C-alpha cells in the first residue's frame, strides 16, 4: 500500500518529531511516499527546490497513493489543499488530531468523506492504524 502522509511544513515545524514517529509506525503498513515530512533538516522554509517541481511531485504522489493520512493539529494551508485534492481523487483519508492542543477546522471535522480521529499518544495511533489500515 502507498501512503501519502501530510503534515505541516511552512505552517510550523513544532510537530516534526511527532511526524517522524507517525511515519515510522505507518511504514509497518506500506510505503510512505512523503517520508521527508518527518526530516529534522526540513525547516519551516520548506524544501530548497523549484515550487513547480514540488507541486507536480506531490500531486503525482497523491494520485499514485492508496490513501492519505494527515496530522491536522498544526494549521497548514498546504495540508488543507492536499486534503481537498485527495477528496476529489476519491482517496481514503484519515485525519488525526490532538484535541487537547487545539480545535481543528469545521471543514475537516464536518467532512463525511474523511475519517477524523482524535489521539493523545503514539500508542493511540498504533491502535488506530491497526484498526484502520489492517
Secondary structure as UniProt FT lines:
FT   STRAND          2..6
FT   TURN            10..11
FT   TURN            14..15
FT   HELIX           16..26
FT   TURN            27..29
FT   STRAND          31..32
FT   TURN            33..34
FT   HELIX           35..38
FT   TURN            40..41
FT   TURN            44..45
FT   HELIX           51..64
FT   STRAND          67..71
FT   HELIX           77..88
FT   TURN            89..90
FT   STRAND          92..97
FT   TURN            99..101
FT   HELIX           106..109
FT   TURN            112..113
FT   STRAND          114..118
FT   HELIX           122..133
//
